[in-house]
Amino acid sequence: MNSETVDGKTYKNYFEAARAKGLTTDKNVWNETLNDAVTMKIPKNIRDLFAYIYLFTYVTDISKFMTNHKDNLIEDYCHFHRHPVEEFFELCVSYALNNISRILNTHGKRCRDFGLEDPLTSLLPLCATFDEEENFNYEETLNEEQRIAFEQIMTTLNNSNNEKSFFLDGLGGSGKTYLYKALYYTIKRRIAAKLLHKGRTYHSRFKVPLILNETSVCAFALQSIDRLLRDIQYKSRVSFGGKVIIKGGDYRQCLLVIPGAQASDVVQSSLKNCSLWNDFKILKLRNNMQAKDKPYKETLIEILSHMISKDIFGEVQFVNTIYKFSKKVILTHTNEEVDKINQSEKTYLSTDSLISDDTDDVTNYSIEFLNSLTPFGTPLHALYLQKGAIIMLLRNLNTESGFFNGTRLIVYYIFLQRIDLTSDAGLPFQLKRRQFPIRLAFAMIINKAQGQTLYKVGIFLPTPDFGHRQLYVAFSRVRSLNDVKVYIKDTAEQGKILPGSDKIFTKNVVYKAVFEN
């Protein structure tokens, strides 16, 4: 009989070994996943995982699944209520369901959609929490430009006759996010707490499926939001239903990526070409708060041709210094180059299958071919992971906790079982891949770095840039000229100006049309 060893344990045949590696479909796999998670002794994380399993996988017997793991889901709540546990058991279950429900809600789902009971609506917080940011006075620390914008927006909130739509036109590092925080916490203290009894956010109360992120700068997304707010407010002739809208961005940075589009198509899809653009009052932020030295504010570039990975990350990294490690990154154009740079120790393979009503499709595409595919937004078939590795999420898991698509995380522990992910458009069929929804992020594409502040950046340019202001985005992620290193591959399109010369060139792509309005 054949045998196979997995993690030091020998199995009686290859099928059992494949099952241990998570390469086969097993109806009991999610029970085993939660049993593994219990060893970490963190009930909150178990509840999070429980919600993810419901959202991204298929569980045949939901009631039995809940019953099997109920004690582990409520352990911390039972400890809080002390003894006798029986008296508070159902209350503890409701608190656990409330946690699970909050994650489900961020994906537009409810407990009842999965055959679970809805949590009690009268639950009270078990303990008070202290929000350090909420108690920090951002308003007093604004610079002159930020204060002008802040006061104009706050005046509008208190005067219904003023402009209702603002666009923060800010350079990279000019403090847009800082101003957003100042507005958010000031409004929360001054207005929401005074006017709203048991106040909740608009998204939370009405479960409105508005996805507001970097892609919302496109005209289509903004027009959709406008129509929705007009309908809800019963003000069909008033932009955004009379609500105050604050958007921000920097057209010197990367624009929306449209697969297969020409430069003119990208420019045409931008917010500046939206019919609503004229309703926005432009507030400008020009002072770069991130850059520490004046020459770097003028974007002076130093080109160094040596091993970029060692230059950025160093020789040895330890988990206890991993936070600073996570603020370093190598930026490049494409996911193909990213995957070449990212390397680590242990390999985790996906299980791939094809979703199609056509039986010919299932037989025409081999498993090896499916393994070779990496559609946009899908993890690799083979992931190389180890403790301390820097990774990036490829799905919105829990937006309330900050686990967004694009969030960089650190690997501390790995559970073998993964979730089912399906590909978007781009293939003649739909690919289902069972894998961790992550990719390694020692290196990442330039577009994903937009909006982040980093300690050290390496810029790898095997070919010239192909997108609007990608170089600007890459260089503006750090505070000083000393924090950026560049490696430009010598080709016919870029590299040394003349043989033997120390002067190096590359292309800086700019869609000038986007600045013309």
Residue, then its C-alpha position, 0 to 999 in steps of 0.5 A: m500500500n502506498s504511503e505519504t508523509v505530511d508534516g512528519k506524519t505518515y498516512k496509509n495512502y496518497f488520498e489520506a495524505a492529500r486530505a491532510k494537505g487540504l487538497t480534497t473536498d471533505k464535508n467535515v473539513w470546516n468542523e476540523t478548521l474550527n477545531d484547529a482554531v480552538t487551540m488558539k484559545i481566542p473566542k473572538n477569532i473563532r467567531d470571526l472564522f465562523a462568519y467567514i466559513y458561512l460567507f465563503t464556503y458551503v456548510t451542509d448541516i448549518s444547525k449541527f455546525m452551530t451546535n458542535h461549536k457553540d461552547n467555543l464561540i461563547e467561552d469569553y462571554c460565559h467567563f464574563h458572567r461567571h457562574p452559573v453559566e446555565e442562567f446566562f447561556e442563551l444571552c451569551v449565545s446572543y452576544a456571539l451571534n451579534n459578533i457574527s452578525r456584524i461581519l455578515n452585515t458588512h457583506g449584505k447578509r443576516c444571520r437568518d440567511f444562514g438559518l441562524e437566530d437573529p441576536l437580541t436587539s436589546l444587548l448592552p455593551l459588556c464593558a466601556t471601551f476607550d477610543e484613543e483617536e476619538n479623544f485626540n483633538y485633531e482640530e487643534t493640530l491642523n495646518e493652515e490649509q487643512r484648517i481652511a478646508f475644515e472650517q468651510i466644511m463645518t460651516t456647511l454642516n451648520n448652514s443649509n444654504n452653503e455648498k454641499s459638495f467638496f473635493l479635497d484636491g491634495l498632493g500625496g502626503s498633504g494630510k487628506t486622511y488626517l483632515y478626514k479624521a479631524l472631520y469625522y471625530t469632530i462631527k461625532r462629538r459635536i453633532a451625532a452624540k447630541l442629535l442622534h439617540k442611539g445613533r447609527t451610521y447610514h450604512s448600518r441603519f439602512k444596509v445600503p450597499l455603497i462601496l466607497n473606496e478608490t474606485s469611487v472616483c469614477a463618474f459611474a460610481l458617483q452618479s449611482i450614489d447621487r441617484l440613490l440619495r436623491d431617491i431616499q431623500y425624495k429630492s429628485r432635483v437636488s444633487f445627492g439629495g441635499k446631503v453634504i458630500i466630501k470626496g478627495g483625491d489626487y489626479r497626479q496619482c494613479l487613475l482607475v484601472i480599466p482592462g483593455a482601455q485606451a488613455s482617453d477611456v481612462v480620462q473619460s471615466s474620471l470624476k472630472n468628466c462627470s456631470l456632477w463635477n461642477d457641483f463640487k467646491i475644490l479645496k486644495l492641500r499642497n503642503n507635503m506633510q510626509a516629506k521630511d527634507k525639502p529636496y525630496k518635496e521637489t521629487l529628486i530621484e537617486i538611482l542605485s543599481h544593486m540588490i533591491s530586496k536586501d537594500i529594503f528589508g535587510e539580511v535578517q528580520f525577527v517577528n518582534t520587529i515585524y511592525k517596522f518590517s511591514k512598513k517597507v515594500i518593493l513597488t513594481h508595475t505588474n502582479e507578474e513581477v510581484d510574484k517573482i520577487n515574493q519568496s518564502e519557505k512553505t508551499y500551500l497549494s490550492t484546490d481548483s475546479l471549474i464552474s460551468d453548465d457545459t460538460d465539455d468545459v469540465t473535460n476540456y480544461s485540465i487541472e494543471f491548466l486551471n492551476s496555472l491561471t491567476p485571474f485578477g483578484t485571485p490568489l496564486h495556486a501555490l502560496y509560499l508562506q512562513k511565520g513573519a511573512i508580509i501578506m495582503l488580503l484579496r477580499n473584504l473580510n471584515t470592514e468594521s475591523g479594517f480587514f479590507n481588500g488590500t490590507r497588509l498583514i503579518v503571518y503569525y499562525i497558519f490553519l491549513q483549511r482555506i475558503d472557496l474563491t471564484s474568479d470574476a470576468g476575464l475567463p470563458f468560464q468561472l474558476k473556483r479556487r480553494q485557497f487563502p484569500i491572500r498574496l505575499a506582499f513583500a513586493m506589491i504593485i504601485n497602484k495598491a500602494q496609493g494612499q499608504t505612508l511607508y518607512k522604506v520603498g524600493i522601486f523595481l522598473p523592469t520596463p517603463d511605467f504604463g499608467h498615469r503618474q505611477l512614478y509619482v505614486a511610488f516616490s511619494r510613499v516615503r518621507s525622505l529621499n534616503d528612504v527610496k531606492v530604485y532599480i531600473k532594468d537596462t533595456a532599449e526603452q529605458g536605462k543608461i542614456l549612453p554606454g558607460s554613462d552614469k545617467i539613467f532614464t525611464k518614462n513618466v506617463v502623464y495623461k495631461a487631459v485629466f488636468e485640463n478641467 
